[in-house]
Amino acid sequence: MSNTLLRLQDVSLGYDGQAVLEHISFAIERGEFLALLGPNGAGKTTLLRGMLGLIPVLAGRITYGFDRSTSPPGYVPQRDTLDPIFPITVREVVLMGTYARLAPLRPIGRQQRQLAAACLAQVGLASLADRPFWALSGGQKQRVLIARGLAVEPNILLLDEPTAGVDPGAAAAIMDLIAQLNRDRGLTVVLVSHHLRLVRSLVRSVLWIEDGRVSKGATEVMLAPERIMDIFGPL
Amino acid sequence: MDTLVEIVSPGFLLREALIGSVLVGCICPLVGVYFVLRRMIFLGVALPQVSAAGIALAFLTYRLLLGQHQHFMASERWLALLGSLSCTLIGLLILAALAQHRETIEARIGVTYAIAAAATILCLALDPAAEAHMVNLLKGDILATTGLSLTLMVGVFGAVALLLLIFRKEFLLVSFDRDQAVIFGKHAGLWDGLLYLMIGLTISLGVMTAGPLVTFGFLVIPPLTARMLTRQMLTFSLTAAGLGAMTAFAGFYCAYRFDLPLGPAEVALASLGLAVVTTTRGLSRMLGKWQVT
């Protein structure tokens, strides 16, 4: 079995035919914990959306080391992209993750409910299953969305700014949870973040995106203090 | 009490009208749930008017091409349904396709409403032979509901309710988190298309049965009320449908008992329900805050 879960070969991504990122090539290995970092507007979310198949590939090729139709990737969006008008409970949100493997006419059964409950327990929110999703704090909502991503039973989990807009304590707890999923379950994790300090101590590799180009390497190299000083000044 | 006994008795003269009214009250909110959740409420104003314009246009086109059609015949209902459904679906698809340009959506819906209302009146003016009858049909000729039209409603509304129930997880996913649906390989466009088809059918039959005002009222008001009372998707939909059906029944009772126009009576009752729930909720929140402080 190939150890490469996802490979981009000379890929260009963008919107309305206009490339934001061009000639991107890199691979993600099974069990990797990768952070997509870079300045605001560099194209981190564009790259993540391209990897998820949410925007068309303008050039090049993305290949997956798993069958996307039977085992899609887990995805944790920014919670602000979801509309609070929906009257929906925590359990219902997590159950949505199980829809990935449910054909249209198949109802949600005991197996799906047990999986959703287990995923919710894994993020430490089992007791909140019947609470309205919108009544939760920002950090709790993010954990619920991670549980939904886990309910997909994915090979790879991709998270878009999982700590955006949550207080520092909750952000650290979320990052610890994600690191634990990578460490204990061997789950491949790719996350977009701008929390350099939080990410630096946890991720094993970094993909730096700037001026439409990417460079990938080990965290200690990519986020070496002297490099960070060059880019941001002292942290 | 006598009136209540009278209208629920099997021999009630307007039994078909009562059942039709309750069906519209029950199914419009089931579809309307997605109007509210997808923030398409303004579409709910424009589309019934587009549907009414479609009926007027179908009758006018028939007269111009084939001559005057016969009133109160089954063919008239089918003609009206064809015109109503075609125009509603075309209008819905165009407005939905343009919905991504959110900054001008209100303007587009407003223009659609104005054009549809003007087209309805113009078509009526050009078809004087049908005008008097058409005015009734466009207002919602619920009292003219026949066994045949009731059968059609039961069939179509039953199918809509069934599809909404069995595909509710797909409609929820596509409405709540479209990106997630795409990642799961669900064909979001197809599910949208099916939902729009059901919306079109419901609005067309609703307008033919009860008129644009009642159809819009039931599309929007019961779901808005139910949203304040529930916190799960399934109970939200069922509560909206239940509230709509109860309001339609109560509206029919009031209209019959006090000799009121049926449509406005139903919408007024639904609005009263919304006002009561909103006020109670507001008071309860204020009380909660006051107790905390």
HADDOCK unambig.tbl for C-alpha pairs under 7 A between the chains (distance, minus, plus):
assign (segid A and resid 52 and name CA) (segid B and resid 183 and name CA) 6.47 0.50 0.50
assign (segid A and resid 53 and name CA) (segid B and resid 183 and name CA) 6.74 0.50 0.50
assign (segid A and resid 54 and name CA) (segid B and resid 179 and name CA) 6.74 0.50 0.50
assign (segid A and resid 54 and name CA) (segid B and resid 182 and name CA) 6.95 0.50 0.50
assign (segid A and resid 69 and name CA) (segid B and resid 185 and name CA) 6.37 0.50 0.50
assign (segid A and resid 72 and name CA) (segid B and resid 183 and name CA) 6.57 0.50 0.50
assign (segid A and resid 72 and name CA) (segid B and resid 184 and name CA) 5.85 0.50 0.50
assign (segid A and resid 82 and name CA) (segid B and resid 176 and name CA) 6.74 0.50 0.50
assign (segid A and resid 82 and name CA) (segid B and resid 177 and name CA) 6.65 0.50 0.50
assign (segid A and resid 85 and name CA) (segid B and resid 37 and name CA) 6.10 0.50 0.50
assign (segid A and resid 86 and name CA) (segid B and resid 37 and name CA) 6.07 0.50 0.50
assign (segid A and resid 87 and name CA) (segid B and resid 227 and name CA) 6.69 0.50 0.50
assign (segid A and resid 87 and name CA) (segid B and resid 230 and name CA) 6.84 0.50 0.50
assign (segid A and resid 87 and name CA) (segid B and resid 231 and name CA) 4.59 0.50 0.50
assign (segid A and resid 87 and name CA) (segid B and resid 232 and name CA) 5.39 0.50 0.50
assign (segid A and resid 87 and name CA) (segid B and resid 233 and name CA) 5.96 0.50 0.50
assign (segid A and resid 88 and name CA) (segid B and resid 231 and name CA) 5.55 0.50 0.50
assign (segid A and resid 88 and name CA) (segid B and resid 232 and name CA) 4.72 0.50 0.50
assign (segid A and resid 88 and name CA) (segid B and resid 233 and name CA) 5.78 0.50 0.50
assign (segid A and resid 89 and name CA) (segid B and resid 231 and name CA) 6.50 0.50 0.50
assign (segid A and resid 89 and name CA) (segid B and resid 232 and name CA) 5.87 0.50 0.50
assign (segid A and resid 96 and name CA) (segid B and resid 173 and name CA) 6.94 0.50 0.50
assign (segid A and resid 100 and name CA) (segid B and resid 184 and name CA) 5.09 0.50 0.50
assign (segid A and resid 104 and name CA) (segid B and resid 167 and name CA) 6.51 0.50 0.50
assign (segid A and resid 104 and name CA) (segid B and resid 170 and name CA) 6.90 0.50 0.50
assign (segid A and resid 105 and name CA) (segid B and resid 166 and name CA) 6.61 0.50 0.50
assign (segid A and resid 105 and name CA) (segid B and resid 167 and name CA) 6.93 0.50 0.50
assign (segid A and resid 132 and name CA) (segid B and resid 231 and name CA) 6.10 0.50 0.50
